Amino acid sequence: MRLKNQNCLLPILLLLCIPLVTTAQQTKPLSLEEALTLGVSNSKSLKLSKAKIEEVTAQQKITKEQRLPQAKASIMYNHAFMLTNQFQLSPGAEPFVLPRNADVYLGTASVNQVIYSGNKHKYADESAALLTKIAELDVTRQENEIKLAVIQLYFNLYKIKQSQKVIQQNFQDIDEKIIETEKFVKQGLATENDVLRWKLQRSNIEISNLDLTTSQKTVSYHLGLLLGLTDDNLIEVDTSLNLLATSSSFQDYVNQSLSNRKEVTIADYQNQHSRLNIKSIQSSKYPTLAAGAALYHINPSANPIPKANSTITPLTVGLTLSYDIASLYTTKAKISQAEASEKQTTIAKTVTEDNIRTEVKQSYEGYIQAREKIKLLEVATEQATENYRITNSKYKNNVASTTDRIDAETLLFQAKINLELAKADAVVAYYTLLKSAGMLP
């Protein structure tokens, strides 16, 4: 009989796989919507990803700034020591004699603007913009992953709470049975062994309740970490459960997933980025045309503040046309590499779509199975209730034994718990289906 009782508690004990965390805790009521909001706002992984978006956005600004005119200014001072200060242009000519020391100040200011470079800057801007979009979409994808993790932990707590409710009801019923059986012992209608069996049944349920309390603290701790709550909070979940039905077909969810899933959009952007990379490499074959202006200030005197007619200040304006001839043969291998990369991203998108279809199929069938399981367990609970009623009536008329009565109650206890667990699993399965279809709110 004890073995049967332990088997009936197997769905509960499956929840008890996490180590115990013992801390002083305070109860914190929390709705599912509040939990989802906290999970998204306090997620450390999301904060890290958002910081990466800032980095990519900054890189995009740098890329745009590279298209602006490049302006430079500098000043230089040189002092020359003439170790030999005489030289002749030709033998027999009168030599030139230079001073032993000489100073020169040279100031420059220049502005250069690239007019054409094979659209390199344009492709760089578009590439940086795509990388920013990819980073933003990846954050949204992670948000959905975090929401589903919150939902799963939240309903793990719900299952524990509902199991505790059933146990408390069972405690009251068994206590009444113990009192009743003790009266029967005095009347000679039952034995002390019958009382002992009911007390043993209660002890087994107390052990299960203790295990559930431990699991409640542990799951609450893990959920609290995910939500950014302090360690001393024992989360109290909302036990009003609404089963969510869907009238959409499997193909509808597949179509929604291919339209809504961020992974598909990210794959599209990655394909665009690969094509831009090819164009950027091909642009290296084109010449570069730039316009520039430079102002020079040359002061060959030792006085940093020049006098009239003692400096030279030329202003130059011009165009520069340059062409990297080596690009005609050095870009071929780079283009081949970029084309291979583009091919990989194209194939990767089809793999992503296939994986999404598989995920939707698993989620859809899992939800349908969860709904069907509830129907079967509702019938089983009704049967267990009727079986307990009949057995209890027989027991009172001395037709059934105490063992029969305990077994009937055990079956009813198991059926009630299994039904509550199945209801919670169905809600999680529904949210999992929404997540796989890219429809998670």
C-alpha positions as CSV (number, residue, x, y, z in Angstrom):
1,M,0.0,0.0,0.0
2,R,2.8,2.4,0.7
3,L,4.3,1.7,-2.7
4,K,1.0,2.7,-4.3
5,N,1.0,5.9,-2.4
6,Q,4.5,6.7,-3.5
7,N,3.7,6.0,-7.1
8,C,0.7,8.3,-7.0
9,L,3.0,11.1,-5.9
10,L,5.4,10.6,-8.8
11,P,4.1,13.7,-10.8
12,I,4.8,15.8,-7.8
13,L,8.2,14.3,-7.1
14,L,9.3,15.0,-10.7
15,L,9.3,18.7,-9.7
16,L,11.9,18.1,-7.0
17,C,15.1,18.0,-9.0
18,I,16.6,21.3,-7.9
19,P,18.8,21.6,-4.8
20,L,17.4,23.2,-1.7
21,V,18.0,26.9,-0.9
22,T,17.2,27.8,2.6
23,T,16.8,31.5,3.3
24,A,14.4,33.7,5.3
25,Q,11.7,34.6,2.8
26,Q,8.8,37.0,2.5
27,T,5.7,36.3,0.4
28,K,5.4,38.5,-2.8
29,P,2.1,38.2,-4.8
30,L,2.9,38.3,-8.5
31,S,0.7,38.0,-11.6
32,L,2.0,36.5,-14.8
33,E,1.9,39.9,-16.6
34,E,4.0,41.5,-13.8
35,A,6.4,38.6,-13.9
36,L,6.9,38.9,-17.7
37,T,7.4,42.7,-17.4
38,L,10.1,42.2,-14.6
39,G,11.7,39.4,-16.6
40,V,12.2,41.6,-19.6
41,S,13.2,44.7,-17.8
42,N,15.7,43.1,-15.4
43,S,17.3,40.4,-17.6
44,K,21.1,40.7,-17.5
45,S,21.5,39.0,-20.8
46,L,19.1,41.5,-22.4
47,K,21.0,44.4,-20.9
48,L,24.2,43.0,-22.4
49,S,22.6,42.7,-25.8
50,K,21.2,46.2,-25.6
51,A,24.7,47.4,-24.8
52,K,25.9,45.7,-27.9
53,I,23.3,47.6,-29.9
54,E,24.8,50.8,-28.5
55,E,28.1,49.7,-29.8
56,V,26.8,48.8,-33.2
57,T,24.9,52.2,-33.4
58,A,28.1,54.0,-32.5
59,Q,30.0,52.1,-35.3
60,Q,27.2,53.2,-37.7
61,K,27.8,56.8,-36.8
62,I,31.6,56.4,-37.3
63,T,30.9,55.0,-40.8
64,K,28.7,58.0,-41.6
65,E,31.3,60.4,-40.3
66,Q,33.9,58.9,-42.6
67,R,32.0,60.5,-45.5
68,L,32.5,64.0,-44.1
69,P,35.4,66.2,-45.3
70,Q,38.7,65.3,-43.6
71,A,40.3,68.5,-42.2
72,K,43.8,68.7,-40.7
73,A,46.0,71.4,-39.3
74,S,49.6,71.3,-38.0
75,I,52.5,73.6,-37.2
76,M,56.2,72.5,-37.2
77,Y,59.4,74.2,-36.0
78,N,62.8,73.1,-37.2
79,H,66.3,74.4,-36.2
80,A,69.1,73.4,-38.5
81,F,72.8,73.2,-37.7
82,M,74.9,73.6,-40.8
83,L,77.9,71.3,-40.3
84,T,79.2,72.4,-43.7
85,N,77.9,75.7,-44.9
86,Q,79.7,76.1,-48.3
87,F,79.0,74.4,-51.6
88,Q,79.8,74.9,-55.3
89,L,77.5,74.2,-58.1
90,S,80.4,73.5,-60.4
91,P,84.2,73.4,-60.1
92,G,85.7,76.9,-60.3
93,A,82.5,78.6,-59.5
94,E,82.2,80.9,-56.6
95,P,80.9,79.0,-53.6
96,F,77.7,79.8,-51.7
97,V,78.1,80.4,-48.1
98,L,75.1,79.6,-45.8
99,P,74.7,80.7,-42.1
100,R,75.8,78.2,-39.5
101,N,72.3,78.0,-38.0
102,A,68.8,78.3,-39.5
103,D,65.2,78.3,-38.2
104,V,62.0,77.5,-40.0
105,Y,58.4,77.5,-39.0
106,L,56.0,75.5,-41.2
107,G,52.2,75.6,-40.7
108,T,49.7,73.7,-42.8
109,A,45.9,73.4,-43.0
110,S,44.2,71.1,-45.4
111,V,40.7,69.9,-46.3
112,N,40.0,66.7,-48.4
113,Q,36.7,65.3,-49.7
114,V,36.3,62.1,-51.5
115,I,34.0,62.7,-54.5
116,Y,33.8,59.1,-55.8
117,S,35.2,55.8,-54.6
118,G,33.1,53.2,-56.3
119,N,30.2,53.7,-53.8
120,K,32.3,52.2,-51.0
121,H,30.9,54.7,-48.4
122,K,27.4,54.0,-49.5
123,Y,27.8,50.3,-49.1
124,A,29.5,50.8,-45.8
125,D,26.5,52.9,-44.5
126,E,24.0,50.3,-45.7
127,S,26.0,47.5,-44.1
128,A,26.3,49.3,-40.8
129,A,22.5,50.0,-40.8
130,L,21.8,46.3,-41.4
131,L,24.1,45.2,-38.6
132,T,22.2,47.6,-36.3
133,K,18.8,46.1,-37.4
134,I,20.2,42.6,-36.8
135,A,21.3,43.5,-33.3
136,E,17.9,45.0,-32.5
137,L,16.0,42.0,-33.8
138,D,18.2,39.7,-31.8
139,V,17.2,41.5,-28.6
140,T,13.6,41.0,-29.5
141,R,14.3,37.3,-30.1
142,Q,15.9,37.0,-26.7
143,E,13.0,38.8,-25.1
144,N,10.7,36.0,-26.3
145,E,13.1,33.4,-25.0
146,I,13.1,35.1,-21.6
147,K,9.3,35.4,-21.5
148,L,8.9,31.7,-22.2
149,A,11.4,30.9,-19.4
150,V,9.5,33.1,-17.0
151,I,6.2,31.4,-18.0
152,Q,7.6,27.9,-17.5
153,L,9.0,28.8,-14.0
154,Y,5.8,30.7,-13.1
155,F,3.6,27.7,-13.9
156,N,6.0,25.3,-12.1
157,L,5.1,27.4,-9.0
158,Y,1.5,27.2,-10.0
159,K,1.6,23.4,-10.1
160,I,3.3,23.3,-6.7
161,K,0.7,25.6,-5.2
162,Q,-2.2,23.6,-6.7
163,S,-0.7,20.3,-5.5
164,Q,-0.4,21.9,-2.0
165,K,-4.1,22.8,-2.1
166,V,-5.1,19.2,-2.9
167,I,-2.8,17.9,-0.1
168,Q,-4.4,20.3,2.4
169,Q,-7.9,19.0,1.4
170,N,-6.6,15.5,1.7
171,F,-5.2,16.3,5.2
172,Q,-8.6,17.4,6.4
173,D,-10.3,14.3,4.9
174,I,-7.7,11.9,6.5
175,D,-8.0,13.6,9.9
176,E,-11.7,13.1,9.7
177,K,-11.1,9.4,8.8
178,I,-8.8,8.9,11.7
179,I,-11.4,10.3,14.2
180,E,-14.1,8.2,12.6
181,T,-12.0,5.0,12.6
182,E,-11.1,5.6,16.3
183,K,-14.8,5.7,17.1
184,F,-15.3,2.5,15.1
185,V,-12.6,0.9,17.2
186,K,-14.5,1.7,20.4
187,Q,-17.6,0.2,18.8
188,G,-15.7,-2.9,17.7
189,L,-16.3,-2.1,14.0
190,A,-12.6,-1.4,13.3
191,T,-9.2,-2.3,14.6
192,E,-6.2,-0.3,15.9
193,N,-4.4,-1.4,12.8
194,D,-7.0,0.4,10.7
195,V,-6.2,3.6,12.6
196,L,-2.5,3.0,12.1
197,R,-3.0,2.7,8.3
198,W,-4.7,6.0,8.1
199,K,-2.0,7.6,10.2
200,L,0.6,6.1,7.9
201,Q,-1.2,7.5,5.0
202,R,-1.1,10.9,6.6
203,S,2.6,10.6,7.2
204,N,3.3,9.8,3.6
205,I,1.3,12.9,2.5
206,E,3.2,15.0,5.0
207,I,6.4,14.0,3.4
208,S,5.1,14.9,0.0
209,N,3.9,18.3,1.4
210,L,7.4,18.9,2.8
211,D,9.0,18.1,-0.5
212,L,6.6,20.5,-2.2
213,T,7.4,23.3,0.2
214,T,11.1,22.8,-0.5
215,S,10.5,22.8,-4.2
216,Q,8.4,26.0,-3.9
217,K,11.2,27.8,-2.2
218,T,13.7,26.6,-4.8
219,V,11.7,27.4,-7.9
220,S,10.7,30.8,-6.3
221,Y,14.4,31.6,-5.8
222,H,15.2,30.7,-9.4
223,L,12.3,32.8,-10.7
224,G,13.3,35.6,-8.5
225,L,16.8,35.6,-9.9
226,L,15.3,35.8,-13.4
227,L,13.0,38.7,-12.4
228,G,15.7,40.6,-10.6
229,L,14.0,40.3,-7.2
230,T,15.8,40.0,-3.8
231,D,16.6,36.5,-2.4
232,D,14.2,36.8,0.5
233,N,11.1,36.9,-1.7
234,L,8.8,33.8,-1.8
235,I,6.8,34.5,-4.9
236,E,3.1,33.8,-4.6
237,V,1.6,33.1,-8.0
238,D,-2.0,33.8,-9.2
239,T,-3.8,30.5,-9.0
240,S,-6.8,31.6,-11.2
241,L,-6.1,29.6,-14.3
242,N,-7.7,30.2,-17.7
243,L,-7.2,27.5,-20.3
244,L,-6.6,29.1,-23.7
245,A,-8.1,27.5,-26.7
246,T,-7.0,27.9,-30.3
247,S,-9.0,27.6,-33.5
248,S,-6.1,28.1,-35.8
249,S,-4.7,25.3,-37.9
250,F,-1.2,24.0,-37.9
251,Q,-0.5,25.6,-41.3
252,D,-1.8,29.0,-40.0
253,Y,0.8,28.8,-37.2
254,V,3.5,27.9,-39.7
255,N,2.6,30.9,-41.9
256,Q,2.6,33.2,-38.9
257,S,6.0,31.9,-37.7
258,L,7.6,32.5,-41.1
259,S,6.2,36.1,-41.0
260,N,6.8,36.9,-37.4
261,R,9.9,35.0,-36.2
262,K,12.8,37.4,-35.8
263,E,15.2,34.6,-36.9
264,V,13.8,34.7,-40.4
265,T,14.1,38.5,-40.6
266,I,17.6,38.3,-39.3
267,A,18.5,35.7,-41.9
268,D,17.1,38.1,-44.6
269,Y,19.3,40.9,-43.3
270,Q,22.3,38.7,-43.2
271,N,21.7,37.8,-46.9
272,Q,21.5,41.5,-47.7
273,H,24.7,42.1,-45.8
274,S,26.5,39.4,-47.7
275,R,25.4,40.9,-51.0
276,L,26.6,44.4,-49.9
277,N,29.9,42.9,-49.0
278,I,30.3,41.5,-52.5
279,K,29.4,45.0,-54.0
280,S,31.9,46.7,-51.6
281,I,34.7,44.4,-52.7
282,Q,33.8,44.9,-56.4
283,S,33.9,48.7,-55.8
284,S,37.7,48.4,-55.1
285,K,38.2,48.0,-58.9
286,Y,37.0,51.6,-59.5
287,P,39.2,54.7,-59.2
288,T,39.0,57.1,-56.4
289,L,38.4,60.8,-57.1
290,A,39.0,63.4,-54.3
291,A,39.1,67.2,-54.1
292,G,41.4,69.0,-51.7
293,A,42.6,72.3,-50.6
294,A,45.7,73.1,-48.6
295,L,47.1,76.3,-47.1
296,Y,50.9,76.5,-46.2
297,H,52.6,79.1,-44.0
298,I,56.4,79.0,-44.3
299,N,58.5,81.3,-42.0
300,P,62.3,80.8,-42.6
301,S,63.2,83.4,-40.0
302,A,64.1,82.8,-36.4
303,N,61.3,85.0,-35.2
304,P,58.1,83.1,-34.7
305,I,56.2,86.4,-35.3
306,P,57.1,87.2,-38.9
307,K,57.7,90.6,-40.3
308,A,56.3,91.9,-43.5
309,N,57.6,90.1,-46.7
310,S,59.4,87.5,-44.7
311,T,57.0,84.5,-45.1
312,I,55.6,82.4,-47.9
313,T,51.9,81.5,-47.8
314,P,50.8,79.4,-50.8
315,L,47.2,78.1,-51.2
316,T,46.7,75.0,-53.3
317,V,43.4,73.6,-54.7
318,G,43.3,70.4,-56.7
319,L,41.8,67.1,-57.6
320,T,43.4,63.7,-57.0
321,L,42.5,60.7,-59.2
322,S,44.0,57.4,-57.9
323,Y,43.6,53.9,-59.1
324,D,44.8,50.7,-57.4
325,I,45.9,48.6,-60.4
326,A,46.6,45.6,-58.2
327,S,42.9,45.5,-57.4
328,L,42.3,44.0,-60.9
329,Y,43.7,40.7,-59.7
330,T,43.7,40.9,-55.9
331,T,39.9,41.2,-55.6
332,K,39.0,38.0,-57.5
333,A,39.7,35.7,-54.5
334,K,38.0,38.1,-52.1
335,I,34.8,38.1,-54.3
336,S,34.8,34.3,-54.5
337,Q,35.1,34.2,-50.7
338,A,32.2,36.7,-50.3
339,E,30.1,34.8,-52.8
340,A,30.7,31.6,-50.9
341,S,29.7,33.4,-47.7
342,E,26.5,34.6,-49.4
343,K,25.7,31.1,-50.4
344,Q,26.1,29.9,-46.8
345,T,23.7,32.6,-45.5
346,T,21.1,31.6,-48.2
347,I,21.3,28.0,-47.2
348,A,21.3,29.0,-43.5
349,K,18.0,30.8,-44.0
350,T,16.3,27.6,-45.4
351,V,17.7,25.6,-42.5
352,T,16.3,28.2,-40.1
353,E,12.9,28.0,-41.7
354,D,12.9,24.2,-41.5
355,N,13.8,24.4,-37.9
356,I,11.0,26.8,-37.2
357,R,8.5,24.6,-39.0
358,T,9.7,21.6,-36.9
359,E,9.4,23.7,-33.7
360,V,5.9,24.8,-34.6
361,K,4.9,21.2,-35.3
362,Q,6.2,20.0,-32.0
363,S,4.6,22.9,-30.1
364,Y,1.2,22.4,-31.9
365,E,1.1,18.7,-31.3
366,G,2.2,19.2,-27.7
367,Y,-0.6,21.7,-27.1
368,I,-3.2,19.4,-28.8
369,Q,-1.9,16.5,-26.6
370,A,-2.1,18.6,-23.5
371,R,-5.8,19.5,-24.2
372,E,-6.7,15.9,-24.9
373,K,-4.9,14.8,-21.7
374,I,-7.1,17.2,-19.7
375,K,-10.2,15.6,-21.1
376,L,-9.0,12.2,-20.2
377,L,-8.0,13.2,-16.7
378,E,-11.3,14.9,-16.1
379,V,-13.0,11.6,-16.9
380,A,-10.5,9.8,-14.7
381,T,-11.2,12.2,-11.8
382,E,-14.9,11.7,-12.2
383,Q,-14.4,7.9,-12.1
384,A,-12.1,8.1,-9.1
385,T,-14.6,10.3,-7.3
386,E,-17.4,7.8,-8.0
387,N,-15.2,4.9,-7.0
388,Y,-14.3,6.6,-3.7
389,R,-18.0,7.3,-3.0
390,I,-18.9,3.6,-3.6
391,T,-16.0,2.3,-1.6
392,N,-16.6,4.7,1.2
393,S,-20.2,3.6,1.3
394,K,-19.2,-0.1,1.4
395,Y,-16.7,0.6,4.2
396,K,-19.4,2.2,6.3
397,N,-21.5,-0.9,5.8
398,N,-18.5,-3.2,6.6
399,V,-18.4,-4.5,3.0
400,A,-15.0,-2.9,2.1
401,S,-11.8,-2.9,4.1
402,T,-9.8,0.0,5.3
403,T,-7.2,-0.9,2.7
404,D,-9.8,-0.6,0.0
405,R,-10.9,2.7,1.3
406,I,-7.3,4.1,1.5
407,D,-6.6,2.8,-2.1
408,A,-9.8,4.5,-3.4
409,E,-8.8,7.8,-1.7
410,T,-5.3,7.5,-3.0
411,L,-6.6,7.1,-6.6
412,L,-8.8,10.2,-6.1
413,F,-5.9,12.1,-4.6
414,Q,-3.7,11.2,-7.6
415,A,-6.4,12.0,-10.2
416,K,-6.9,15.5,-8.7
417,I,-3.2,16.3,-8.7
418,N,-2.7,15.0,-12.2
419,L,-5.6,17.1,-13.5
420,E,-4.2,20.3,-11.9
421,L,-0.7,19.6,-13.3
422,A,-2.2,18.9,-16.8
423,K,-4.1,22.2,-16.8
424,A,-0.9,24.1,-16.0
425,D,1.0,22.1,-18.6
426,A,-1.6,23.0,-21.2
427,V,-1.2,26.7,-20.6
428,V,2.5,26.4,-20.9
429,A,2.1,24.4,-24.1
430,Y,-0.2,27.2,-25.5
431,Y,2.4,29.9,-24.7
432,T,5.1,27.7,-26.2
433,L,3.0,27.4,-29.4
434,L,2.6,31.2,-29.5
435,K,6.4,31.6,-29.0
436,S,7.2,29.2,-31.8
437,A,4.8,31.1,-34.1
438,G,6.3,34.4,-33.2
439,M,3.0,35.5,-31.5
440,L,4.1,35.6,-27.9
441,P,2.7,38.9,-26.4
